[in-house]
């Protein structure tokens, strides 16, 4: 059984004040990269290794099966989000403000 990801660097503050944090599953696979500054989400990348964007499954082979890419409104630009599964575009949305992301 793999060791937990507790000894992996999970958060760092960059020189420009951006805080980059990462989350890992019990197999030490990165499941989330989040970059924030001043309460604004500059980038969120959620990675899924299970079908249907599941968080755990018995047949996790380590292959990325889906990604969720999103960020909040920053400097007047529209918020953006996209879901990609098996290298095919599934959903794409743009909104005029930050808020909850649509369910997939």
C-alpha positions in Angstrom: 0.0 0.0 0.0 1.4 3.4 -0.9 2.5 5.9 1.7 0.1 8.8 2.4 0.9 12.1 0.7 1.6 13.8 4.0 5.3 14.3 3.3 4.7 16.0 -0.1 4.8 19.8 -0.3 1.2 20.8 -0.3 1.3 24.6 -0.2 3.8 27.4 -1.2 3.5 31.2 -1.3 5.2 32.6 -4.4 6.9 36.0 -4.5 3.9 37.7 -6.1 1.7 36.6 -3.2 0.0 33.8 -5.1 -0.6 30.8 -2.9 -0.3 27.5 -4.8 -1.7 24.5 -3.0 -2.0 20.9 -4.1 -4.1 17.9 -2.9 -3.3 14.3 -3.4 -5.2 11.0 -3.1 -4.1 8.0 -1.1 -2.1 6.8 -4.1 -0.1 10.1 -4.1 -1.7 11.2 -7.3 -2.3 14.9 -7.6 -6.1 15.6 -7.5 -6.1 19.4 -7.3 -3.9 22.3 -8.0 -5.3 25.6 -6.7 -3.7 29.0 -7.1 -5.2 31.9 -5.1 -4.4 35.4 -4.1 -6.5 37.8 -2.0 -9.5 35.4 -2.0 -9.5 35.2 -5.8 -9.1 31.8 -7.5 -6.6 32.4 -10.3 -6.6 28.7 -11.4 -8.1 25.5 -10.2 -7.2 22.2 -11.9 -9.0 19.2 -10.6 -7.7 15.8 -11.9 -9.8 12.6 -12.0 -8.4 9.1 -12.3 -11.9 7.4 -12.3 -14.7 7.3 -14.8 -17.5 9.9 -14.7 -15.2 12.3 -12.7 -15.3 9.9 -9.7 -13.0 10.6 -6.7 -12.2 6.9 -6.0 -12.6 3.6 -7.8 -11.3 0.1 -7.7 -9.9 0.3 -11.3 -7.7 3.4 -10.8 -4.8 2.7 -13.2 -3.1 6.1 -12.8 -4.3 7.4 -16.1 -6.0 10.8 -16.1 -9.6 10.2 -17.2 -10.9 13.8 -16.7 -10.0 17.3 -15.7 -11.9 20.3 -14.5 -10.2 23.7 -15.2 -11.7 26.9 -13.8 -10.9 30.3 -12.4 -12.9 33.3 -11.0 -13.4 36.7 -12.4 -10.1 38.6 -12.1 -9.5 42.1 -13.4 -12.9 42.3 -15.2 -12.3 39.2 -17.2 -15.1 36.7 -17.3 -15.0 33.5 -15.2 -14.2 30.4 -17.1 -14.6 26.7 -16.6 -14.2 23.6 -18.7 -14.5 19.9 -18.2 -12.5 17.5 -20.3 -12.9 13.7 -20.2 -10.8 11.3 -22.2 -9.2 14.2 -24.1 -12.6 15.1 -25.5 -14.3 18.4 -24.6 -17.5 17.7 -22.6 -18.7 21.0 -21.3 -17.6 24.6 -21.6 -19.1 27.7 -19.9 -18.3 31.3 -19.4 -20.0 33.5 -16.9 -19.9 37.2 -16.1 -19.0 36.7 -12.4 -17.6 34.3 -10.0 -19.8 31.8 -8.3 -20.6 28.1 -8.1 -19.6 26.0 -11.0 -22.2 24.0 -12.9 -22.5 20.3 -12.0 -21.1 17.8 -14.5 
